[in-house]
Amino acid sequence: MRGGWTRHLPSALWCVLGLAGTAGLALILLLSRPRDQAFVAAPPSTPVEPSAAVMDDYLLQLRLGIAAYHGQRDTEAIRALEAATTLQRSQHQPYRYLAELYLRAGKPEQAWHALRSLAAVMPDAYALDQVGRGYEELGLRELATQVYREAVRLDPGFPSARYNLGRAYLEAGDLERGIAEMREVLRLHPDFPEAHQALGMAYTRQGGFAEAITHLERALLLNPDLTVVRNHLGRIYLAQRRLDEAIQTFRSLVERAPGVAEARHNLAVAYARKGLQELAVEQFQEALRVRPDFQAARLDLATLLLEMRRPQEAIAILKAGLPTAAPDGGRSEQPDPFELRYRLGIAYRMAGQAREAIQELDAVLQAQPAHAEAHAHLGALYYQTRQFDRAWKHVRRAETLGVPVAELVAALRRVSVEPR
């Protein structure tokens, strides 16, 4: 049987480290700070109130630029917004749009100039932090990271900007700088639960489980409702074979979040490793009740049932996960889950239903011709049904794919001659 139920345990849910809050980009249109920009001559130290005519021209160019931006006419938008900056160098709105437009146009240096100008005319770490979050909502992580850097430069003690900068580094895979920023956040604000969470996740990725546990436990002490943290902490205990602590952690998570299917799945895995098979079956079933499309839980439950010599129950569980016919009589749009079919073939074989087992394993090989274990099982099934030529074919194929089949080869030689 290929793999065990533990191979389907979900990976650490890093991607759920969501934004620490969101703020619409429209907020920045309400903020204005007089100062200069990076790629134009600095304004006089004493700001001069623009004339009404200049202000009207500025607003016209700004409106034209924003309209072109929303209409995806980037060249036109850049031209209008650049004109706006020449009319009013101390207004921040054009720079925010220009940074994005320059980046999309393949001009990163001009984009960074625009961001530096934005920070110069709006030297407010909180406002820049909001701009960075807005960029993230648009999927512009490079720009967001640069804005967070500017916010931290303006106010090194502002926790939100440092946290967001560290998070941006971690999400980009830069663990060293991300961890450094999160540690600085905690130096300034030791009771920042999300920073403890982020550090715990980051240390896990580095293999520093002791440090990870310290920060994850601290995050839970500060905020017991952090579902992701509790789940991740339980997974670390599970990986370290600290089964009692894993079970306790996952049980607490299930009590707090009974509708989280992954929590029930992980609790079931912990029960199974502890040898508490019936409790594991119950939690796998609950995970599927909460989320019927949770195929990892379905596979793990079926595998456990097979280990418990209950093939008919495994067959029922696996068949329930197969795609059904579409209303028009065609196939469902759901992709055919060949791992389910492989396990179903094993279950049929264990139940003594050779014809059904062969049918399912043949379906697996139609999609995955190099599925070594499927070849091995088919070889055994054809041997049992005295279809020796077919048995030889699959046995030899399994052998070339690295599956040990010496006993089956010997059995075939006693009753047949290998075809040439």
Secondary structure, 3 states (H helix, E strand, C coil): CCCCHHHHCCCCCHHHCCCCCCCCHHHHHHCCCCCCCCCCCCCCCCCCCCCHHHHHHHHHHHHHHHHHHHCCCHHHHHHHHHHHHHHCCCCCHHHHHHHHHHHHCCCHHHHHHHHHHHHHHCCCHHHHHHHHHHHHHCCCHHHHHHHHHHHHHHCCCCHHHHHHHHHHHHHCCCHHHHHHHHHHHHHHCCCCHHHHHHHHHHHHHHCCHHHHHHHHHHHHHHCCCCHHHHHHHHHHHHHCCCHHHHHHHHHHHHHHCCCCHHHHHHHHHHHHHHCCHHHHHHHHHHHHHHCCCCHHHHHHHHHHHHHCCCHHHHHHHHHHCCCCECCCCCECCCCCCHHHHHHHHHHHHHCCCHHHHHHHHHHHHHHCCCCHHHHHHHHHHHHHCCCHHHHHHHHHHHHHCCCCCHHHHHHHHHHCCCCC
